[in-house]
Amino acid sequence: MRALVLALVLVLLGVGTAGATFSIVAYDPVTGEVGVAVQSRVFGVGQRVAWARGGVGAVATQANSNESFGPEGLTLLAAGLAADEVRDQLLRHDEGRDQRQLGVVDVAGNVAAWTGPGCSDWAGDVQGEQFSCQGNILAGEAVVTEMARAFRESAGRELADRLIAALEAGQAAGGDRRGRQSAAVLVGRAHPDFPEYAERYVSLHVEDHATPIAELRRLYTMYEGQGLVQAHMRFAEWLDASGDAEGATRERGQVGELLVRTLARPDADAGTLNALAWFTATHDMYLDEALAAAERATRLAPEDGNILDTLAEVHYRRGDAKQAIEVETRALTMSPDDAYLKEQIARFKAGR
């Protein structure tokens, strides 16, 4: 009962209970993405600790956390303050700073951290180029040093992927010495036509799970094959329109690499395979791999008309209109009144 009362009081005071936590904040200079990943032995840690906004920066606020540091930190970063200036400003008049832990990164790649002397052992932080790892009530210093190593060694991969890799390494080194319960990854990326990406380019939360980081990885693997593929194609189109052919090629290359990785996974699900096949085929990219993905998805879900439509589209894009019509006709037999499928068959016959 005392613990419950204390937790309620802390919430009312704007003070969180995200102690026994390890996190990483980071910036990707190639894409401009900023992000946070976190794991803790508390429920729903991501809601309390992780704050990010594309074009602005990212903040992790933990230990006896002051959750207002998240939105306030982003406001200060948006006003042009550097990471260390934001940290200092947040802590300057904070009477509880000795029990706070904080990580900040800005969009110039500057990082800053704070581990108050009152944080429970082991507590500390380590910085590298464009990232900071921090944690408290950990098994030992190796948790944050292994996180840093994993992040460095994963250079060239998606930022969200690298952030999760850092969590995996931290957990393998002992993690939170009280155990595991929740994890999250949050990445922001600025896009003029899709403002939602600024605060949730990637936003995945595991609120309560026996192995939260493994579950976070599973969710990310599903998301990258669906939502992230669409995002890459949107960025490719925007970069093309902006005259950045190199950037557009990079974005499309990410999709191709993802498709190849997914095909190599024996546990790839039908939905992910279908989404990858559709997005690549409708952009006339990686058509051989798209066919392999669509055929595999069809084997996994042979009665799914949406997947059959994808397979038909891939055949058509590869120049096999006869096979496209045959597959689409199979889909139409399942939904004989579907006007879209009828239009697809007419399109394939007309060669449009």
C-alpha positions in Angstrom: 0.0 0.0 0.0 2.8 2.4 0.8 4.4 1.8 -2.6 1.1 2.5 -4.3 0.6 5.7 -2.4 4.2 6.8 -3.2 3.7 6.1 -6.9 0.5 8.1 -7.0 2.2 11.0 -5.2 5.1 11.0 -7.6 2.8 11.0 -10.6 0.9 14.0 -9.2 4.2 15.8 -8.7 5.2 15.0 -12.3 8.0 12.7 -11.1 8.2 9.3 -12.6 9.3 6.0 -11.3 11.5 4.8 -14.2 14.3 3.7 -11.9 16.4 0.6 -12.7 16.5 1.5 -16.4 19.0 1.5 -19.2 18.6 3.6 -22.4 20.3 5.1 -25.4 19.7 8.3 -27.3 21.3 8.8 -30.7 21.4 10.8 -34.0 21.9 9.5 -37.5 23.7 12.1 -39.6 22.9 10.4 -42.9 19.1 10.4 -42.5 18.7 13.1 -39.8 16.8 10.6 -37.6 16.9 11.0 -33.8 15.8 8.3 -31.4 15.6 6.7 -28.0 15.4 3.0 -26.9 14.9 1.9 -23.3 14.3 -1.1 -21.1 13.2 -1.3 -17.4 11.7 -3.4 -14.7 8.6 -1.2 -14.6 5.4 -1.1 -16.5 5.2 1.0 -19.7 8.7 2.6 -19.5 8.6 4.1 -23.0 5.8 6.5 -22.1 7.9 8.0 -19.3 11.4 7.9 -20.5 11.5 8.3 -24.3 11.0 11.6 -26.1 12.1 12.4 -29.7 11.2 14.8 -32.5 12.7 14.7 -36.0 14.6 17.9 -36.8 14.9 18.7 -33.1 16.5 16.0 -31.0 15.9 13.3 -28.4 15.7 13.0 -24.6 15.8 10.1 -22.1 14.7 11.1 -18.6 14.9 8.3 -16.0 16.0 7.1 -12.5 13.7 9.2 -10.1 12.6 10.8 -13.3 11.2 14.2 -13.9 9.0 13.4 -16.9 8.6 17.1 -17.7 12.2 17.0 -18.8 11.0 15.3 -22.0 8.7 17.9 -23.5 10.7 20.8 -21.9 13.9 19.4 -23.3 12.5 19.1 -26.8 11.2 22.7 -26.6 14.7 23.9 -25.6 16.3 21.9 -28.4 13.8 23.4 -30.9 14.8 26.8 -29.7 18.4 26.1 -30.8 20.1 25.1 -27.6 22.8 22.5 -27.8 22.5 19.2 -25.9 24.7 20.2 -23.0 22.9 23.5 -22.7 19.6 21.7 -22.5 20.9 19.3 -19.8 22.2 22.2 -17.8 19.0 24.3 -18.2 16.8 21.4 -17.1 18.9 20.6 -14.0 19.7 24.1 -12.9 16.7 24.7 -10.7 15.7 21.0 -10.1 15.8 20.2 -6.4 15.7 16.5 -7.2 18.7 16.5 -9.7 20.8 14.3 -7.5 18.3 11.4 -8.2 17.9 12.2 -11.9 19.4 10.5 -14.9 19.3 12.2 -18.3 20.5 11.7 -21.9 20.2 14.3 -24.6 21.1 14.4 -28.3 20.6 17.3 -30.7 20.5 17.4 -34.5 24.1 18.5 -34.8 25.0 15.2 -33.2 26.0 16.7 -29.9 25.3 14.6 -26.8 25.1 15.2 -23.1 24.2 13.1 -20.1 23.8 13.4 -16.3 23.8 10.7 -13.7 23.0 12.2 -10.3 25.1 11.1 -7.3 22.0 9.8 -5.6 21.1 7.3 -8.3 21.2 3.7 -7.1 24.3 1.6 -8.1 25.3 0.7 -10.5 24.6 3.9 -12.2 26.4 5.8 -14.9 26.6 6.8 -18.6 29.0 6.6 -21.5 29.1 8.7 -24.7 30.3 8.1 -28.2 30.0 9.9 -31.5 26.4 11.1 -31.8 25.0 8.8 -29.0 24.8 8.4 -25.2 24.0 5.3 -23.1 22.9 5.6 -19.5 21.5 3.4 -16.8 20.9 2.9 -13.1 20.4 -0.1 -10.8 22.3 -2.1 -13.4 24.3 -5.3 -13.1 27.4 -3.3 -13.7 29.3 -0.8 -15.9 29.5 -3.4 -18.7 25.8 -2.9 -19.4 26.4 0.6 -20.9 29.8 -0.1 -22.4 28.4 -3.1 -24.2 25.5 -1.0 -25.4 28.0 1.5 -26.8 30.0 -1.3 -28.5 26.9 -2.7 -30.2 25.7 0.7 -31.4 29.1 1.4 -32.9 29.4 -2.0 -34.6 26.0 -1.7 -36.2 26.8 1.4 -38.2 25.0 1.5 -41.5 21.8 -0.1 -40.4 18.5 1.6 -39.6 18.7 3.8 -36.5 15.9 1.9 -34.8 17.6 -1.4 -35.5 20.8 -0.1 -34.0 19.0 1.2 -30.9 17.4 -2.2 -30.3 20.8 -3.9 -30.9 22.2 -1.7 -28.1 19.4 -2.8 -25.7 20.1 -6.5 -26.6 23.8 -6.0 -25.8 23.0 -4.3 -22.5 20.6 -7.1 -21.5 23.2 -9.7 -22.4 25.7 -7.9 -20.1 23.3 -8.2 -17.2 20.8 -5.4 -17.7 18.6 -4.1 -15.0 19.5 -6.1 -11.9 15.9 -6.3 -10.8 14.7 -8.0 -13.9 12.7 -7.1 -17.1 9.2 -5.9 -17.8 8.9 -3.2 -20.5 10.8 -1.7 -23.5 10.4 0.8 -26.2 12.0 2.4 -29.3 11.1 5.8 -30.6 12.6 7.4 -33.7 11.7 10.8 -35.2 12.5 11.9 -38.8 11.4 15.1 -40.5 9.4 15.0 -43.7 7.6 18.1 -45.1 4.5 16.1 -46.3 4.2 13.6 -43.5 4.6 15.5 -40.2 3.6 12.5 -38.2 7.0 11.0 -38.9 8.7 13.7 -36.8 7.5 12.1 -33.6 6.7 8.5 -34.6 8.7 7.4 -37.6 9.2 4.3 -35.5 7.2 4.1 -32.3 7.0 0.6 -30.7 6.2 -0.1 -27.1 6.2 -3.4 -25.1 4.4 -2.5 -21.9 4.5 -5.8 -19.9 6.4 -8.9 -21.1 8.7 -11.5 -19.7 11.3 -10.8 -22.4 10.5 -7.2 -23.5 13.5 -6.6 -25.7 13.0 -9.9 -27.6 9.3 -8.9 -28.1 10.4 -5.4 -29.2 12.7 -7.0 -31.8 9.8 -9.1 -33.0 7.5 -6.1 -33.4 10.2 -4.1 -35.2 10.9 -6.9 -37.6 7.2 -6.9 -38.5 7.0 -3.1 -38.7 10.1 -2.6 -40.9 8.6 -4.9 -43.5 5.4 -2.9 -43.7 5.2 0.7 -42.3 8.9 1.4 -42.7 9.0 0.2 -46.3 6.2 2.7 -47.1 8.1 5.4 -45.3 11.3 4.7 -47.3 9.4 4.9 -50.6 7.8 8.2 -49.5 11.3 9.6 -48.6 12.7 8.3 -51.9 10.0 10.2 -53.9 10.5 13.4 -51.9 14.3 13.2 -52.3 13.9 12.6 -56.0 11.6 15.7 -56.3 14.2 17.7 -54.3 17.0 16.8 -56.7 18.8 14.4 -54.2 19.2 11.4 -56.5 21.8 9.9 -54.2 19.5 10.1 -51.2 16.6 8.6 -53.1 18.8 5.7 -54.3 19.8 5.1 -50.6 16.2 5.0 -49.5 15.2 2.5 -52.3 18.3 0.5 -51.5 17.1 0.1 -47.9 13.9 -1.4 -49.2 15.9 -3.9 -51.4 18.1 -4.9 -48.5 15.1 -5.4 -46.3 13.4 -7.6 -48.9 16.5 -9.8 -49.2 16.8 -10.1 -45.4 13.1 -11.0 -45.1 13.3 -13.7 -47.7 16.3 -15.2 -45.8 14.1 -15.5 -42.7 12.4 -18.8 -42.3 9.8 -17.3 -39.9 8.8 -14.4 -42.2 5.0 -14.0 -42.1 2.6 -13.7 -45.0 1.7 -10.1 -44.2 5.3 -8.8 -44.2 6.2 -10.7 -47.4 3.0 -9.4 -49.1 3.7 -5.8 -48.1 7.3 -6.0 -49.4 6.3 -7.6 -52.6 3.5 -5.0 -53.2 5.7 -1.9 -52.5 8.6 -3.1 -54.5 6.6 -4.3 -57.5 4.4 -1.2 -57.7 7.6 0.9 -57.9 9.1 -1.5 -60.5 12.0 -2.5 -58.2 13.5 -5.8 -57.3 10.9 -7.7 -59.3 12.6 -11.1 -59.0 12.7 -10.8 -55.2 9.2 -9.4 -55.2 8.0 -12.5 -57.1 9.7 -14.8 -54.6 8.1 -12.9 -51.7 4.6 -12.9 -53.2 4.8 -16.6 -54.1 5.9 -17.5 -50.6 3.1 -15.3 -49.1 0.6 -17.1 -51.3 1.8 -20.5 -50.0 1.4 -19.3 -46.4 -2.1 -17.8 -47.1 -3.5 -19.4 -50.3 -7.0 -18.1 -49.7 -6.1 -14.5 -49.1 -7.4 -12.5 -52.1 -5.2 -9.5 -51.2 -2.1 -11.6 -51.4 -3.3 -13.1 -54.7 -3.8 -9.6 -56.0 -0.2 -8.8 -55.1 1.1 -11.9 -56.9 -0.9 -11.0 -60.0 0.5 -7.4 -59.9 4.1 -8.8 -59.7 3.5 -11.1 -62.6 2.1 -8.2 -64.6 5.0 -5.9 -63.8 7.4 -8.7 -64.9 5.7 -8.8 -68.3 3.6 -11.9 -67.8 0.0 -10.6 -68.3 -1.3 -14.1 -68.9 -0.2 -15.4 -65.5 -1.4 -12.1 -63.9 -4.9 -12.6 -65.3 -5.0 -16.2 -64.2 -4.0 -15.4 -60.6 -6.3 -12.4 -60.4 -9.2 -14.5 -61.7 -8.6 -16.9 -58.8 -8.9 -14.0 -56.4 -12.1 -12.9 -58.1 -13.7 -16.3 -57.6 -13.4 -15.7 -53.9 -15.0 -12.2 -54.1 -17.0 -12.2 -57.3 -18.5 -8.8 -56.7 -15.2 -7.0 -56.1 -15.0 -4.1 -58.6 -11.3 -3.5 -57.9 -10.4 -7.1 -58.9 -12.5 -6.7 -62.1 -10.7 -3.5 -62.9 -7.3 -5.2 -62.4 -8.2 -7.9 -64.8 -9.4 -5.4 -67.4 -6.1 -3.5 -66.9 -4.0 -6.6 -67.4 -5.9 -7.5 -70.6 -5.5 -4.0 -71.9 -1.8 -3.8 -71.1 -2.2 -0.6 -69.1 
